[in-house]
Structure formats: C-alpha cells, structure tokens
C-alpha cells in the first residue's frame, strides 16, 4: 500500500550555465517594443526647374501654368529689328593715278613731229596695243590717212572713228569731236598760232591711260606746266 508520507526523492535539477550579457552582445529589443518612426512627409508638387546654361527654358505655356513669368528670349533668338544694321563703309576715294594719264614727251621739231608720232604708234602696236586704242592728233598738216578718208566725206570718216577698229588720225581743229581712247599721240607739227596751246589740254583729257607728245619741249612745258 502506497505510503503518502514516503516521498520519492527528486533528482536535483541541472543548473544551466549563465551567459552574461556582455558575452552575448547587446540584447535586441523586440519589434513590438520599438518606438514608432515619424512618418516621412508626402512630397508636394515640384517647382519649375531653372534651366541650366545652354538648355532651353520652359515654354511660355508651361511657365504660365506654374505661375512663373516666361524668361525673355536670348539675344540670338530676338527678331532682326532689334539687331543693329551693318555700318555702311566709307566711300573709297578715287585713285589719282587712275584719273590722271601718264605723259611722255618726245622732243621733236615741227617738221619731224609727225614722223616721231608715227614711230610712237609703231612701237605701241609692236608692244601689244590694239589699233583701236590709239588716237593721233596733229596741229599742222593732216596725216595722209586722214586726208585720204576725208575725201570720201566726213560722215564716212567719223564713222570709222566711232567704230574704233583702227588707229584714228584727227586734226587739232576737230579734237573736240574725237572721243576718249586709252592712248593719245599728239604731234605738234606746226599749224596756226595757238593750235598747240588750245588742243593739247583737250588731248590730255581724251587720254585714258597715256599721252605721248611729240614737239618742242619748251612749248609743251609752257602749256602743260613745268616738269612733264
């Protein structure tokens, strides 16, 4: 019969080794006991971005929706009316060398002036001058070619002058009728008094590039001025 007073000896409990907190590391607080974090604010609408240098800014419509005044266009995109116009260049001054022909003087007597003029014409043709570039003016006896052509009438004679195809010979009395040519050869071969003084300035005006004067040096210098 079971004796209530008899106690069964208890097996002593095995003590588990105690692990100090310093060996286990810091304890982790359970998730339930953590403090609730402050909620992040909800982001609002972004402001209109300021364009970087070199990039186009927002369109005027988008800027007006965002309440931002549109920026003015850069200078390169403005209308042509705002840009200053080109500065007009100063007018070029006329060249003196182009307005005044070169003057060459061939000393000759009144009797030899026409022969000297003929030699000058031959030299011009030999150096490449076209026959139509040359006008010969005489103050005394006309050149034989002019006398021959005038025998057919003045209309035919001046028609050859206007055509400009050949060397043209004219008397000083008709120098006003002659037109301008690149080269004028002036033969002071006599004639009435004052013929050289009256015709030589006109011959200078008719010469576009070169005036060759055959005659007395003192007489020609007194008309054109010293030093020619």
C-alpha positions in Angstrom: 0.0 0.0 0.0 1.3 3.4 -1.0 2.5 5.4 1.8 1.7 9.1 1.3 4.3 10.1 3.8 7.0 8.5 1.7 8.3 10.9 -0.8 10.1 9.9 -3.8 13.5 11.6 -3.8 13.7 14.3 -6.6 16.5 14.4 -9.0 18.4 17.6 -8.5 18.0 19.9 -11.5 21.0 20.5 -13.6 21.8 24.1 -13.5 22.3 25.6 -16.9 25.3 27.8 -17.3 24.5 31.5 -17.0 25.7 33.5 -20.0 26.4 37.1 -19.2 25.0 39.8 -21.4 28.5 41.1 -22.1 29.4 37.8 -23.8 26.2 37.6 -25.8 26.3 41.2 -27.0 23.6 43.8 -26.6 20.1 42.5 -26.4 17.7 43.2 -29.3 14.5 44.9 -28.4 11.6 43.1 -29.9 9.9 44.7 -32.8 6.8 45.2 -30.8 8.6 47.3 -28.3 10.4 49.6 -30.8 9.4 53.2 -30.9 7.3 54.1 -34.0 9.2 56.1 -36.5 8.0 59.5 -37.6 6.3 59.2 -41.0 8.0 60.9 -43.9 6.3 64.0 -45.3 4.5 63.4 -48.6 6.3 65.3 -51.3 4.4 68.1 -52.9 4.5 69.4 -56.5 7.9 70.1 -57.8 8.7 73.7 -58.6 9.5 74.7 -62.1 13.1 73.8 -62.8 15.5 76.6 -63.6 17.1 75.8 -67.0 20.8 75.2 -67.0 23.0 77.4 -69.1 22.8 76.3 -72.7 19.5 74.5 -72.3 16.1 76.0 -73.4 13.9 77.0 -70.6 10.2 76.0 -70.2 7.7 77.0 -72.8 5.6 80.1 -72.1 2.5 77.9 -71.7 4.2 75.6 -69.1 5.6 78.6 -67.2 2.2 80.3 -67.1 0.6 77.1 -65.6 3.3 77.0 -62.9 2.8 80.7 -62.1 6.3 81.7 -63.3 6.8 84.5 -65.8 8.5 83.3 -69.0 12.0 84.4 -69.4 12.8 86.7 -72.4 14.5 85.1 -75.4 18.3 85.3 -75.6 19.8 87.9 -77.9 20.5 85.4 -80.6 16.7 84.5 -80.8 15.4 88.0 -80.9 13.9 89.5 -84.1 16.1 91.1 -86.7 14.6 94.5 -86.0 16.3 94.7 -82.6 19.7 93.9 -84.0 21.7 96.9 -85.3 22.2 97.1 -89.0 25.6 96.9 -90.8 27.6 100.1 -90.6 28.0 101.5 -94.1 31.5 101.5 -95.3 33.2 104.9 -96.1 33.2 105.6 -99.8 36.6 104.9 -101.3 38.5 107.9 -102.6 39.2 108.0 -106.3 42.7 107.0 -107.2 44.8 109.8 -108.6 46.8 107.5 -110.9 43.6 106.3 -112.5 42.2 109.8 -113.1 45.4 111.4 -114.5 47.1 109.7 -117.5 50.8 109.2 -117.8 52.5 111.8 -120.0 55.6 111.1 -122.2 57.5 113.8 -124.1 59.4 113.0 -127.3 61.5 116.1 -128.3 61.0 116.9 -132.0 60.9 119.9 -134.3 57.7 121.0 -136.0 59.0 119.3 -139.2 59.8 116.0 -137.5 56.9 115.8 -135.0 54.7 113.8 -137.4 57.4 111.2 -138.1 58.1 110.9 -134.3 54.4 110.3 -133.8 54.4 107.6 -136.5 57.3 105.8 -134.7 55.5 106.0 -131.4 52.4 104.4 -133.0 54.5 101.6 -134.5 56.2 101.0 -131.1 52.8 100.8 -129.4 51.5 98.3 -131.9 54.6 96.2 -131.5 54.2 96.1 -127.8 50.7 94.7 -127.9 48.4 97.8 -128.1 45.3 97.3 -130.2 44.9 99.7 -133.1 41.6 100.8 -131.8 43.3 102.0 -128.6 45.2 104.8 -130.3 44.2 108.3 -131.3 46.7 110.6 -133.2 46.2 114.4 -133.2 48.1 116.7 -135.5 48.3 120.5 -135.2 49.6 121.2 -138.7 49.3 119.3 -141.9 46.9 116.3 -141.5 48.1 112.8 -141.6 47.9 111.3 -145.2 45.4 108.7 -144.0 43.1 111.4 -142.6 43.4 113.4 -145.8 42.5 110.3 -147.9 39.5 109.3 -145.8 38.1 112.8 -145.7 37.9 112.8 -149.5 35.0 110.3 -149.1 33.1 112.7 -146.8 33.1 113.5 -143.2 30.3 111.0 -142.4 32.3 108.1 -143.6 35.4 109.5 -141.9 33.8 109.8 -138.4 32.0 106.5 -138.8 35.4 104.8 -138.7 36.2 106.8 -135.6 33.1 105.7 -133.9 33.7 102.0 -134.9 37.0 102.1 -133.0 38.6 99.3 -135.1 41.8 101.1 -136.2 44.2 103.9 -135.4 42.4 107.2 -136.0 44.0 110.4 -137.1 42.4 113.7 -136.4 43.2 117.4 -136.9 43.5 119.6 -133.9 40.6 121.7 -135.1 38.4 118.7 -134.7 39.8 117.4 -131.4 36.6 118.2 -129.6 34.7 115.8 -131.9 37.1 112.9 -131.1 36.3 110.6 -128.2 38.4 109.2 -125.5 40.9 106.4 -126.1 43.4 104.6 -123.9 46.4 106.2 -125.7 46.6 109.6 -127.4 49.6 110.6 -129.5 49.9 114.4 -130.0 52.1 115.7 -132.9 52.9 119.4 -132.6 53.8 119.7 -136.3 53.1 123.4 -136.8 49.8 124.9 -137.8 48.2 128.2 -136.8 49.4 130.1 -133.8 47.9 128.9 -130.6 47.0 125.5 -132.0 49.1 123.6 -129.6 48.0 125.6 -126.6 44.3 125.1 -127.5 44.4 121.4 -128.4 47.0 119.9 -126.0 44.8 120.2 -122.9 41.9 118.6 -124.8 44.2 115.8 -125.9 45.2 115.2 -122.2 41.5 114.9 -121.3 41.0 112.4 -124.1 43.8 110.1 -123.0 42.6 107.5 -120.6 46.0 106.0 -119.7 48.8 107.5 -121.7 49.6 110.8 -123.6 52.6 110.9 -125.9 53.6 114.4 -127.0 56.0 114.9 -129.9 57.2 118.5 -130.3 59.2 121.4 -128.9 60.0 120.8 -125.2 59.8 124.4 -124.1 56.5 125.0 -125.9 54.9 121.8 -124.5 56.1 122.6 -120.9 54.6 126.0 -121.1 51.2 124.5 -121.9 51.1 121.5 -119.6 53.2 123.0 -116.9 56.9 122.6 -115.9 58.3 119.1 -115.4 56.4 116.9 -117.9 
